[in-house]
Amino acid sequence: MTPLIDPLPLAQSLIRCPSITPANAGAMELLESALQALGFRCTRLPFGAAEGRPVIENLYARRGDQGPNFCFAGHTDVVPVGQGWTVDPFAASVIDGTLYGRGAADMKGAIACFVAAVARLGDQHRGSISLLITGDEEGRGLDGTQAVLRHLDRIGEKLDLCLVGEPTNPRELGEMIKVGRRGSLNGALTVLGSQGHTAYPHLADNPLPRLVAMLQAITALPLDQGSDHFQASTLALTSIDVGNPATNVIPARGEAKFNVRFNDLHQGADIEQWLRDKFDAIGGNYELVVEISGESFLTPPGTLSDAITRAVQGVTGKTPELSTTGGTSDARFLKNYCPVAEFGLVGQSMHKADERVALADLEALTAIYHRLLQDTLAP
């Protein structure tokens, strides 16, 4: 008989593991033990050491040998604590019906709910259930979900549907399912000139007017007006630096950094070319370094989002919005392997001091995940 699991004690135990990226701090061992008790075959997948990076602990666990393989994806790593906490961020305190701790919302609480949901389902289901859990979602993501998916592909392991337990709900549980995400591009622009005395500007090449013109060229007009499922793309300047302590020296360089969040009307390479065209039109010597951390993607509304919606409606009575707002998540990697959507806890406190989740939401999310598994894997 499958043991029942209360999501609260498991969430508390996970929160008490101070697994700030890239540290594991016992979180994977704890989760592995809970899953083995439920009949899962667990495979630990550490990556990063061969590339000279810190070792990232990952876990892939599966119960069952047949398809379809329903996968729950998530991460045990958390962001640094920061300032302003009124409770111990790793004590997992329960105060007035609320669980406090780093990772409570993002996303150790959701992982605990999924394990509890599997326990309530028992072993009477068709197909397979799997978990893909990484320790590198809050970091660069190089040795986490991407690396695990490449490994699964090499050994012929197939995922058929995937739910990521990110905290998708803005205010109340049941408001929002993420069915896609915008792409993200980080740009670092350096405009080069030659240093000189401000009294003799004709003897110098001041890069700053060109830097200002280039930034004006990429921010003057919106990139687009949005699409059927996405809001308009945005470009945000994040830093402008000269590093010039003198008032009588024309600097030799000026630097700016920016981030572009782009919808499904664009691809990262197209955004990069657009940037270079704008900068080339201004002219002069410049360097542009671009990092595309993810392309935009959309899982069209259908089987997966319908099943999640039915589960949410059955537990909360709400009809969730199908949204593509917010930042990036590991769904940007999973979408290349199977249909993927995201649904988890309320995200108001994630990455903040006193991160927290209502105990009632832990129970409700467990019930939602349970219904979803019943719906998709009914015998």
Backbone hydrogen bonds, N-H to C=O, Kabsch-Sander energy under -0.5 kcal/mol:
donor,donor_aa,acceptor,acceptor_aa,energy
10,L,6,D,-1.2
11,A,7,P,-2.6
12,Q,8,L,-2.7
13,S,9,P,-2.4
14,L,10,L,-2.3
15,I,11,A,-2.5
16,R,12,Q,-1.9
17,C,14,L,-1.5
19,S,17,C,-2.7
20,I,18,P,-1.8
21,T,78,V,-1.7
23,A,20,I,-2.9
27,A,24,N,-2.0
30,L,26,G,-2.0
31,L,27,A,-2.3
32,E,28,M,-2.9
33,S,29,E,-2.1
34,A,30,L,-1.8
35,L,31,L,-2.3
36,Q,32,E,-2.5
37,A,33,S,-1.6
38,L,35,L,-1.0
39,G,36,Q,-1.6
40,F,35,L,-2.1
41,R,62,R,-2.9
42,C,40,F,-0.6
43,T,60,Y,-2.7
45,L,58,N,-2.6
47,F,56,I,-2.0
51,E,48,G,-0.8
52,G,49,A,-1.8
53,R,48,G,-2.6
56,I,47,F,-3.0
57,E,55,V,-0.5
59,L,133,I,-2.9
60,Y,43,T,-2.5
61,A,131,L,-2.4
62,R,41,R,-2.0
63,R,129,I,-2.8
70,F,68,P,-0.8
70,F,128,S,-2.6
71,C,69,N,-0.6
71,C,161,L,-3.1
72,F,130,S,-2.7
73,A,71,C,-0.5
73,A,163,L,-2.5
74,G,132,L,-2.1
76,T,134,T,-2.3
77,D,134,T,-0.7
78,V,19,S,-2.0
91,A,88,D,-1.6
95,I,93,S,-0.6
95,I,98,T,-2.6
98,T,95,I,-0.9
99,L,357,V,-3.1
100,Y,93,S,-2.9
100,Y,98,T,-0.5
101,G,355,E,-2.6
102,R,89,P,-2.5
104,A,101,G,-2.2
107,M,105,A,-0.5
108,K,103,G,-2.1
109,G,103,G,-1.1
109,G,104,A,-0.6
111,I,107,M,-1.7
112,A,108,K,-2.2
113,C,109,G,-1.9
114,F,110,A,-2.2
115,V,111,I,-2.2
116,A,112,A,-2.4
117,A,113,C,-2.2
118,V,114,F,-2.3
119,A,115,V,-2.1
120,R,116,A,-1.9
121,L,117,A,-1.7
122,G,118,V,-1.4
124,Q,121,L,-0.6
125,H,123,D,-1.5
126,R,377,L,-2.1
128,S,68,P,-2.8
129,I,63,R,-2.1
130,S,70,F,-2.7
131,L,61,A,-2.6
132,L,72,F,-2.5
133,I,59,L,-2.9
133,I,131,L,-0.6
134,T,74,G,-2.3
146,Q,141,G,-0.6
148,V,144,G,-2.4
149,L,145,T,-2.8
150,R,146,Q,-2.0
151,H,147,A,-1.9
152,L,148,V,-2.8
153,D,149,L,-2.3
154,R,150,R,-2.1
155,I,151,H,-1.7
156,G,153,D,-1.0
157,E,152,L,-2.7
160,D,69,N,-2.3
161,L,69,N,-1.5
162,C,339,P,-1.7
163,L,71,C,-2.5
164,V,341,A,-2.6
165,G,73,A,-1.9
168,T,166,E,-1.5
169,N,345,L,-1.8
175,E,172,E,-1.4
177,I,321,E,-3.0
178,K,342,E,-2.3
179,V,177,I,-0.6
179,V,323,S,-2.5
180,G,323,S,-0.8
181,R,297,F,-1.4
182,R,324,T,-0.6
183,G,262,F,-3.1
184,S,294,G,-2.3
185,L,260,V,-2.4
186,N,291,E,-3.1
187,G,258,F,-2.8
188,A,289,V,-2.4
189,L,256,A,-3.0
190,T,287,E,-2.9
191,V,254,G,-2.8
192,L,190,T,-0.5
192,L,285,N,-2.6
193,G,252,A,-3.2
194,S,205,D,-2.2
196,G,250,I,-1.5
198,T,248,N,-1.8
200,Y,197,H,-1.6
203,L,200,Y,-2.1
204,A,201,P,-1.5
205,D,194,S,-1.7
206,N,204,A,-0.5
211,L,207,P,-2.2
212,V,208,L,-2.8
213,A,209,P,-2.2
214,M,210,R,-2.6
215,L,211,L,-2.3
216,Q,212,V,-2.3
217,A,213,A,-2.1
218,I,214,M,-1.3
219,T,215,L,-1.0
220,A,216,Q,-1.5
227,S,230,F,-2.1
234,T,261,R,-2.4
236,A,259,N,-2.9
238,T,257,K,-2.7
239,S,257,K,-1.6
241,D,255,E,-3.0
250,I,196,G,-3.2
254,G,191,V,-2.0
255,E,241,D,-3.1
256,A,189,L,-2.6
257,K,239,S,-2.6
258,F,187,G,-2.2
259,N,236,A,-2.4
260,V,185,L,-2.9
261,R,234,T,-2.3
262,F,183,G,-1.5
262,F,260,V,-0.6
266,H,263,N,-1.6
271,I,267,Q,-1.9
272,E,268,G,-2.3
273,Q,269,A,-2.1
274,W,270,D,-2.3
275,L,271,I,-2.3
276,R,272,E,-2.3
277,D,273,Q,-2.4
278,K,274,W,-2.1
279,F,275,L,-2.5
280,D,276,R,-2.9
281,A,277,D,-1.7
282,I,278,K,-0.9
282,I,279,F,-0.5
283,G,279,F,-2.0
286,Y,284,G,-0.5
287,E,190,T,-2.8
289,V,188,A,-2.4
290,V,288,L,-0.5
291,E,186,N,-2.7
293,S,184,S,-1.6
293,S,291,E,-0.8
294,G,184,S,-1.1
297,F,181,R,-2.1
299,T,179,V,-3.6
306,D,302,G,-2.8
307,A,303,T,-1.9
308,I,304,L,-2.3
309,T,305,S,-2.4
310,R,306,D,-2.4
311,A,307,A,-2.0
312,V,308,I,-2.6
313,Q,309,T,-2.9
314,G,310,R,-2.3
315,V,311,A,-1.3
316,T,312,V,-3.2
317,G,312,V,-0.8
317,G,313,Q,-1.3
318,K,312,V,-0.5
321,E,175,E,-3.3
323,S,177,I,-3.2
323,S,321,E,-0.8
332,R,329,S,-1.8
333,F,330,D,-1.5
334,L,330,D,-1.8
335,K,331,A,-2.1
336,N,333,F,-1.2
337,Y,334,L,-2.4
338,C,334,L,-1.6
341,A,162,C,-1.8
342,E,178,K,-2.4
343,F,164,V,-2.2
347,G,169,N,-2.8
350,M,347,G,-1.1
352,K,349,S,-1.9
355,E,352,K,-0.8
357,V,99,L,-2.0
359,L,97,G,-2.4
361,D,358,A,-0.6
362,L,358,A,-1.5
363,E,359,L,-1.9
364,A,360,A,-2.3
365,L,361,D,-2.9
366,T,362,L,-1.9
367,A,363,E,-2.0
368,I,364,A,-2.2
369,Y,365,L,-2.7
370,H,366,T,-2.4
371,R,367,A,-2.4
372,L,368,I,-2.3
373,L,369,Y,-2.3
374,Q,370,H,-2.3
375,D,371,R,-2.5
376,T,372,L,-2.5
377,L,373,L,-2.3
